[in-house]
Amino acid sequence: MPILLFAPCVLVYAIFFIWPQASLLAISASSKSGLSFDQYARFFGDGYYWEILGRTLGMGIAVTAITLVLGLPTAYVLARSQSRWASLLLLLTTFPLLVSAVVRSFGWMVLFFRDGLVSRVLLMLGLIDRPVQTMYTMTGVIIALAQVLLPLMVLTLHGVFKSIDRDLEYAAMSLGARPAVALGLVTLRLARGGIVAGSLLVFSLAISAFATPSLVGGARANVMATAIYEQTVELLDWPFGAALAAILLVVVLGLSLAYGALIEGRGELEAPR
């Protein structure tokens, strides 16, 4: 039967995704007396953890916005370029992915300290009158994560723009549309799916990042990933750590589905009838 061809994929999916998630939910709802939702009540009843969740989502949104603003024009130019150096430039954008997250974080730590390169350059340019430290701040974490995740946004959008026939833009311009208008009305609409995919990819990786927020942000930029690590490894409170992970998973899935539905809904409304 053809359905049996999907059996290996379903088995792998069940073992490596469904079973771990089910185990996570079981641990979060377990207690000495049996089934309990005290861990979730603890989270929702404490404003400190609400603040951590809000900080995590805000960080993910900021990183996604930065990578989208920088990655979209970069990917478009590389996809439309006829230069023989375009492939080399595209390869250069993947270099941050070849370096360990810990090594990248240590590099940003050197740059962000009070006597680091960033502070010195700002002093030389006269933009500040005294040394500034970006280390151990959410701003530093966002900048570091944006640099790390920008190649993923560029690679995702590059493939999308490459698959869109440029003659469609020329056809729009031949009908009187300016290049910028043709880009917005034709190319960006056709690339909507890739923009959604790249945004969700960057957002999900940003809010689940641990090494960069832990090293660059420290205790002052505590996010959900570092809070989960603290509960499970340092405090050995596995049920509450599992509850934090489950809440983050549900929130991310909900936001991703809502974002995708919103984009698709707008596309259907704008589609000609």
Protein Blocks (a to p, Z undefined) as FASTA:
>chain_A
ZZlmmmmmmmmmmmmmmmmmmmmmmmmmgcfklpafklmmmmmmpmklmmmmmmmmmmmm
mmmmmmmmmmmmmmmmmmmpcbfklmmmmmmmmmmmmpcfklmmmmmmmmmmmklmklmm
mmmnopacbdcdfehiaklmmmmmmmmmmmmmmmmmmmmmmmpcfklmmmmmmnopafkl
mmmmmmmmmmmmmmmmmmmmmmmmmmmpfklmmmmnommlccfklmmmmmmmmnopmklm
mmmmmmmmmmmmmmmmmmmmmmmmmmmmmpcZZ
